[in-house]
Amino acid sequence: MNKTEQYYQKVASHFDEDARLFEKRYEENAVLQKIRRDFRIHTEKFGFSNALEIGCGPGIDLVHFCKSYPEKNIYGIDVSEKMVSIAKNNLEEEELNNGVVKQGSVEDIPALFPGVKFDLIFVYFGGLNTVVDLKAAIKTLREVVSDNATFVFTSVNRYYVMDVFIKMLKFKFSEMFARFQNRWKGYSPGRDLPSNVYSYKTIKRAAEPEFKIIHKRGYSILYPPWYASGYLRKLPFLEKPLWKLDEVLQKSPFWNNGEYSLYILKAQPKASEQ
């Protein structure tokens, strides 16, 4: 087993442990549901015939897209064997024949789906934060998409400013700037996730010249991240104002200082086509 395979084995093991409770967490988390709905709104603006979800987990979005677009082909991949197993069962239970899910990493896509050209790829909640090499991963994606394909990419941010203040208030001084130094290890204390956190500049450099960013939007700048949804249960009157404030901040330099950012990219012509 080479280093890349060892790396993805660690990522897969991490999410194998999460698989059993993943759907329950989503069903009980209003913040997670709201942000996911907004991700979908941005994704569904674009027409497609073959869509691919990277990091599909237990198939929450695969099921949604298969139901919403029964005439389209929806594909999914995940490095976690248990996540893939749950996703397959969910598609079977819903009798959705237009969905296909396989286990693997981005590097495996050409072999997993030979001959398929995707005109839509989407990644929700940081599925590419766990790749070995972001630029290489994006280059692989360009090879499997059609001309003018759309790529909806959400990423866990490096510069999440509110996280610094929250950790300071909790006297977690050693963790305050962990993300800034790329020491972020996921959301599960005691179970480190092999991963990287990205800034806008990092993503832009990695995407070019394969894809061009045409739209960007930040999430949970002031609005709580999904893992802090308890704050809104205690103070529900803050839900709408904080979401609106985040929308206002999209036009400011702080748009990229939340928990997540969403980027919409368009495939660029290949060198041979220019």
The 8 nearest C-alpha neighbors of each residue, nearest first, counted from 0:
[[1, 4, 5, 2, 3, 8, 6, 7],
 [2, 0, 4, 3, 5, 6, 7, 8],
 [3, 1, 5, 4, 6, 0, 7, 131],
 [4, 2, 6, 5, 1, 7, 131, 0],
 [3, 5, 7, 1, 6, 2, 0, 8],
 [6, 4, 8, 2, 3, 7, 1, 9],
 [5, 7, 3, 9, 4, 8, 2, 10],
 [8, 6, 10, 4, 9, 5, 11, 3],
 [7, 9, 5, 11, 6, 10, 4, 12],
 [10, 8, 12, 7, 6, 11, 13, 5],
 [11, 9, 7, 13, 8, 12, 193, 192],
 [10, 12, 79, 8, 78, 14, 13, 9],
 [13, 11, 15, 9, 10, 14, 8, 16],
 [12, 14, 10, 11, 15, 16, 9, 192],
 [15, 13, 17, 16, 11, 12, 79, 18],
 [14, 16, 12, 18, 81, 17, 13, 79],
 [15, 17, 14, 13, 18, 12, 19, 81],
 [18, 16, 14, 15, 19, 21, 20, 13],
 [19, 17, 21, 15, 82, 20, 16, 14],
 [18, 20, 17, 21, 16, 22, 15, 81],
 [21, 19, 23, 18, 22, 17, 24, 16],
 [20, 22, 18, 24, 23, 19, 17, 25],
 [23, 21, 25, 24, 20, 26, 57, 19],
 [22, 24, 26, 20, 25, 21, 27, 19],
 [25, 23, 21, 27, 22, 26, 28, 20],
 [24, 26, 22, 28, 23, 27, 31, 21],
 [25, 27, 23, 24, 28, 22, 32, 29],
 [28, 26, 24, 25, 23, 29, 31, 22],
 [27, 29, 25, 31, 30, 26, 24, 32],
 [30, 28, 32, 31, 33, 27, 228, 26],
 [31, 29, 225, 33, 32, 28, 228, 34],
 [32, 30, 225, 28, 34, 29, 33, 35],
 [31, 33, 29, 35, 30, 34, 36, 28],
 [34, 32, 30, 36, 35, 31, 29, 37],
 [33, 35, 37, 31, 36, 32, 30, 38],
 [34, 36, 38, 32, 37, 33, 31, 39],
 [37, 35, 39, 33, 34, 38, 32, 40],
 [36, 38, 40, 34, 39, 35, 33, 41],
 [37, 39, 35, 41, 36, 40, 34, 42],
 [40, 38, 42, 36, 37, 41, 43, 35],
 [41, 39, 37, 43, 42, 38, 36, 44],
 [40, 42, 39, 38, 43, 44, 37, 151],
 [43, 41, 39, 40, 44, 45, 38, 151],
 [44, 42, 45, 40, 41, 39, 46, 38],
 [43, 45, 42, 41, 40, 46, 39, 47],
 [46, 44, 43, 42, 47, 149, 119, 41],
 [45, 47, 44, 43, 48, 119, 118, 149],
 [48, 46, 118, 49, 119, 45, 50, 71],
 [47, 49, 71, 72, 50, 118, 46, 117],
 [50, 48, 72, 117, 118, 47, 73, 71],
 [51, 49, 119, 73, 120, 117, 74, 118],
 [50, 52, 74, 120, 75, 73, 119, 121],
 [51, 53, 75, 121, 55, 122, 120, 74],
 [54, 52, 122, 76, 55, 75, 126, 77],
 [53, 55, 77, 126, 56, 76, 52, 122],
 [54, 56, 58, 53, 75, 77, 52, 76],
 [55, 57, 82, 58, 54, 77, 83, 86],
 [58, 56, 86, 82, 85, 59, 83, 55],
 [57, 59, 86, 61, 55, 56, 60, 62],
 [60, 58, 62, 61, 57, 63, 56, 55],
 [59, 61, 63, 62, 58, 64, 55, 52],
 [62, 60, 58, 64, 63, 59, 65, 73],
 [61, 63, 65, 60, 59, 64, 58, 66],
 [64, 62, 60, 66, 61, 65, 67, 59],
 [63, 65, 67, 61, 66, 62, 68, 60],
 [66, 64, 62, 68, 69, 67, 63, 61],
 [67, 65, 63, 64, 68, 69, 62, 95],
 [66, 68, 64, 65, 63, 69, 62, 70],
 [67, 69, 65, 71, 70, 66, 64, 72],
 [70, 68, 65, 71, 66, 67, 97, 72],
 [69, 71, 68, 72, 97, 48, 65, 67],
 [72, 70, 48, 68, 69, 49, 73, 97],
 [73, 71, 49, 97, 48, 98, 50, 74],
 [74, 72, 98, 50, 49, 51, 97, 65],
 [75, 73, 51, 99, 100, 98, 50, 52],
 [74, 76, 100, 52, 51, 55, 53, 99],
 [77, 75, 101, 53, 102, 100, 54, 55],
 [76, 78, 54, 102, 79, 103, 55, 56],
 [77, 79, 103, 11, 102, 104, 80, 76],
 [80, 78, 11, 82, 77, 81, 15, 14],
 [81, 79, 83, 82, 102, 84, 78, 15],
 [80, 82, 84, 15, 83, 79, 18, 85],
 [83, 81, 57, 56, 85, 79, 84, 18],
 [82, 84, 86, 80, 81, 85, 87, 102],
 [83, 85, 81, 87, 82, 86, 80, 88],
 [84, 86, 88, 57, 82, 87, 83, 89],
 [85, 87, 57, 58, 83, 89, 88, 84],
 [88, 86, 90, 84, 89, 85, 83, 91],
 [87, 89, 91, 85, 86, 90, 92, 84],
 [88, 90, 86, 92, 91, 87, 85, 93],
 [89, 91, 87, 93, 95, 88, 92, 94],
 [92, 90, 94, 88, 93, 89, 87, 95],
 [93, 91, 89, 94, 90, 88, 95, 87],
 [92, 94, 90, 91, 95, 89, 62, 88],
 [95, 93, 91, 92, 90, 96, 89, 97],
 [94, 96, 90, 93, 97, 91, 98, 65],
 [95, 97, 98, 94, 90, 91, 99, 65],
 [96, 98, 72, 95, 73, 65, 69, 71],
 [99, 97, 73, 96, 74, 65, 95, 72],
 [100, 98, 74, 75, 73, 97, 101, 87],
 [99, 101, 75, 76, 74, 87, 83, 98],
 [102, 100, 76, 75, 83, 103, 77, 99],
 [103, 101, 77, 78, 76, 83, 80, 79],
 [102, 104, 78, 77, 107, 76, 101, 105],
 [103, 105, 107, 106, 78, 77, 108, 76],
 [106, 104, 107, 108, 136, 103, 139, 53],
 [105, 107, 104, 108, 136, 139, 109, 103],
 [108, 106, 105, 104, 110, 109, 103, 111],
 [107, 109, 111, 110, 105, 106, 112, 104],
 [110, 108, 113, 112, 111, 107, 143, 106],
 [109, 111, 113, 108, 107, 112, 106, 114],
 [112, 110, 108, 109, 107, 113, 101, 103],
 [111, 113, 109, 110, 115, 108, 114, 107],
 [114, 112, 109, 110, 115, 111, 108, 116],
 [113, 115, 112, 116, 109, 143, 110, 111],
 [116, 114, 113, 112, 117, 143, 49, 144],
 [117, 115, 144, 143, 145, 114, 118, 49],
 [116, 118, 144, 49, 119, 50, 145, 143],
 [117, 119, 148, 145, 47, 144, 49, 149],
 [120, 118, 50, 149, 117, 148, 150, 47],
 [121, 119, 51, 150, 50, 52, 151, 149],
 [120, 122, 151, 52, 150, 152, 51, 53],
 [121, 123, 152, 53, 126, 153, 52, 151],
 [122, 124, 153, 125, 126, 121, 152, 38],
 [125, 123, 153, 126, 154, 122, 155, 259],
 [124, 126, 154, 128, 155, 127, 153, 123],
 [125, 127, 54, 128, 122, 124, 123, 53],
 [128, 126, 129, 125, 130, 154, 133, 122],
 [129, 127, 125, 195, 194, 126, 130, 196],
 [128, 130, 194, 127, 193, 195, 126, 131],
 [131, 129, 127, 132, 128, 133, 194, 136],
 [130, 132, 129, 133, 3, 6, 136, 194],
 [131, 133, 135, 130, 134, 136, 137, 129],
 [134, 132, 136, 135, 130, 137, 205, 131],
 [133, 135, 205, 137, 136, 132, 138, 206],
 [134, 136, 138, 132, 133, 137, 139, 205],
 [137, 135, 133, 139, 138, 134, 132, 105],
 [138, 136, 140, 134, 139, 135, 133, 206],
 [137, 139, 135, 141, 140, 136, 134, 209],
 [140, 138, 136, 142, 137, 141, 135, 106],
 [141, 139, 137, 142, 143, 138, 136, 144],
 [140, 142, 138, 139, 144, 143, 209, 137],
 [141, 143, 139, 140, 144, 138, 109, 145],
 [144, 142, 116, 140, 141, 117, 109, 139],
 [145, 143, 117, 116, 141, 118, 142, 148],
 [144, 146, 118, 148, 116, 117, 147, 143],
 [145, 147, 148, 266, 144, 268, 267, 118],
 [146, 148, 266, 265, 145, 149, 267, 118],
 [149, 147, 118, 266, 145, 146, 119, 265],
 [150, 148, 265, 119, 264, 118, 120, 151],
 [149, 151, 120, 264, 121, 263, 119, 152],
 [152, 150, 121, 263, 262, 120, 122, 264],
 [151, 153, 122, 262, 261, 121, 150, 263],
 [154, 152, 261, 123, 260, 125, 124, 122],
 [155, 153, 125, 260, 259, 156, 124, 152],
 [154, 156, 259, 125, 196, 258, 197, 128],
 [157, 155, 197, 259, 196, 158, 258, 198],
 [156, 158, 196, 197, 178, 198, 179, 159],
 [159, 157, 256, 156, 160, 179, 178, 198],
 [158, 160, 256, 257, 258, 162, 161, 157],
 [161, 159, 162, 163, 256, 158, 257, 164],
 [162, 160, 164, 163, 159, 165, 220, 221],
 [161, 163, 165, 160, 164, 159, 166, 175],
 [162, 164, 175, 161, 166, 160, 165, 167],
 [165, 163, 167, 161, 166, 162, 168, 160],
 [166, 164, 162, 168, 167, 163, 161, 169],
 [167, 165, 169, 171, 163, 168, 164, 175],
 [166, 168, 170, 164, 169, 165, 171, 172],
 [169, 167, 165, 166, 170, 164, 171, 163],
 [168, 170, 166, 167, 171, 165, 172, 164],
 [171, 169, 167, 172, 168, 166, 173, 165],
 [172, 170, 166, 169, 174, 173, 167, 175],
 [171, 173, 175, 174, 170, 167, 166, 176],
 [172, 174, 171, 175, 176, 177, 170, 166],
 [175, 173, 177, 172, 171, 176, 166, 163],
 [176, 174, 163, 172, 166, 173, 177, 171],
 [175, 177, 179, 178, 174, 180, 163, 173],
 [178, 176, 182, 174, 180, 179, 183, 175],
 [179, 177, 181, 183, 157, 180, 182, 176],
 [178, 180, 176, 177, 181, 157, 158, 182],
 [179, 181, 178, 177, 182, 176, 183, 157],
 [182, 180, 178, 179, 183, 196, 177, 195],
 [181, 183, 177, 178, 180, 184, 179, 195],
 [182, 184, 178, 181, 177, 185, 196, 195],
 [185, 183, 192, 191, 182, 194, 193, 186],
 [186, 184, 192, 187, 183, 191, 194, 193],
 [185, 187, 188, 184, 226, 192, 191, 190],
 [186, 188, 190, 185, 189, 191, 184, 192],
 [189, 187, 190, 186, 191, 185, 184, 192],
 [188, 190, 191, 187, 186, 184, 192, 185],
 [191, 189, 187, 188, 192, 13, 184, 185],
 [192, 190, 184, 189, 185, 193, 187, 188],
 [191, 193, 184, 185, 194, 10, 190, 13],
 [194, 192, 10, 129, 184, 191, 9, 6],
 [195, 193, 129, 128, 192, 184, 196, 130],
 [194, 196, 128, 181, 129, 197, 183, 193],
 [195, 197, 157, 156, 155, 181, 128, 178],
 [198, 196, 157, 156, 201, 195, 202, 155],
 [197, 199, 201, 157, 200, 156, 202, 158],
 [198, 200, 202, 201, 203, 197, 255, 156],
 [201, 199, 203, 198, 202, 204, 197, 205],
 [202, 200, 198, 204, 199, 203, 197, 205],
 [203, 201, 205, 199, 200, 204, 206, 198],
 [202, 204, 200, 206, 205, 201, 199, 207],
 [205, 203, 201, 202, 206, 207, 200, 134],
 [204, 206, 134, 202, 203, 207, 201, 133],
 [207, 205, 203, 210, 204, 209, 202, 208],
 [208, 206, 209, 210, 204, 205, 203, 211],
 [207, 209, 210, 206, 267, 211, 205, 204],
 [210, 208, 207, 267, 206, 141, 266, 138],
 [211, 209, 266, 267, 206, 265, 207, 208],
 [210, 212, 264, 265, 213, 207, 267, 266],
 [213, 211, 264, 263, 214, 262, 265, 210],
 [212, 214, 264, 263, 211, 265, 215, 262],
 [215, 213, 263, 262, 212, 216, 264, 261],
 [214, 216, 262, 261, 263, 217, 260, 213],
 [217, 215, 261, 260, 249, 262, 254, 218],
 [216, 218, 260, 254, 255, 259, 257, 261],
 [219, 217, 259, 257, 220, 260, 258, 216],
 [220, 218, 222, 257, 224, 258, 223, 221],
 [257, 219, 221, 218, 222, 256, 245, 258],
 [222, 220, 219, 241, 223, 245, 161, 244],
 [221, 223, 219, 241, 242, 220, 224, 245],
 [224, 222, 219, 227, 221, 228, 225, 230],
 [225, 223, 219, 227, 226, 258, 222, 228],
 [224, 226, 31, 30, 228, 227, 223, 28],
 [225, 227, 224, 228, 223, 229, 186, 31],
 [228, 226, 229, 225, 224, 223, 230, 231],
 [227, 229, 225, 230, 231, 226, 30, 223],
 [230, 228, 232, 227, 231, 233, 226, 234],
 [231, 229, 233, 228, 232, 234, 227, 223],
 [232, 230, 234, 235, 233, 229, 228, 238],
 [231, 233, 229, 235, 230, 234, 228, 29],
 [232, 234, 231, 230, 235, 229, 236, 228],
 [233, 235, 231, 236, 232, 237, 230, 238],
 [236, 234, 231, 237, 232, 238, 233, 230],
 [235, 237, 234, 238, 239, 231, 240, 233],
 [238, 236, 235, 240, 239, 234, 241, 231],
 [237, 239, 235, 241, 236, 240, 231, 242],
 [238, 240, 242, 241, 237, 243, 236, 235],
 [241, 239, 243, 242, 237, 238, 244, 236],
 [242, 240, 222, 244, 243, 239, 238, 237],
 [241, 243, 245, 239, 244, 240, 222, 238],
 [244, 242, 246, 240, 245, 241, 239, 247],
 [245, 243, 241, 247, 246, 242, 240, 248],
 [244, 246, 248, 242, 243, 247, 220, 221],
 [245, 247, 243, 244, 249, 248, 242, 250],
 [248, 246, 244, 245, 249, 250, 243, 251],
 [247, 249, 245, 251, 250, 246, 254, 253],
 [250, 248, 254, 246, 247, 251, 216, 217],
 [251, 249, 248, 247, 254, 252, 246, 253],
 [250, 252, 248, 253, 249, 254, 247, 255],
 [253, 251, 254, 250, 255, 248, 249, 256],
 [254, 252, 256, 251, 255, 248, 249, 220],
 [253, 255, 249, 217, 248, 252, 256, 251],
 [256, 254, 217, 253, 257, 260, 199, 252],
 [257, 255, 159, 253, 158, 160, 254, 220],
 [220, 258, 256, 159, 219, 218, 259, 255],
 [257, 259, 219, 159, 156, 155, 218, 224],
 [260, 258, 155, 218, 156, 154, 257, 217],
 [259, 261, 217, 154, 153, 216, 218, 255],
 [260, 262, 153, 216, 215, 152, 217, 154],
 [263, 261, 215, 152, 214, 151, 153, 264],
 [262, 264, 151, 214, 213, 212, 150, 215],
 [265, 263, 212, 150, 211, 213, 210, 149],
 [264, 266, 149, 211, 210, 148, 147, 150],
 [265, 267, 210, 147, 148, 209, 146, 211],
 [266, 268, 210, 209, 269, 265, 211, 208],
 [269, 267, 272, 273, 270, 266, 146, 209],
 [270, 268, 272, 271, 267, 273, 209, 208],
 [269, 271, 273, 272, 268, 267, 208, 209],
 [270, 272, 269, 273, 268, 267, 209, 146],
 [273, 271, 269, 270, 268, 267, 146, 266],
 [272, 270, 271, 268, 269, 267, 208, 146]]
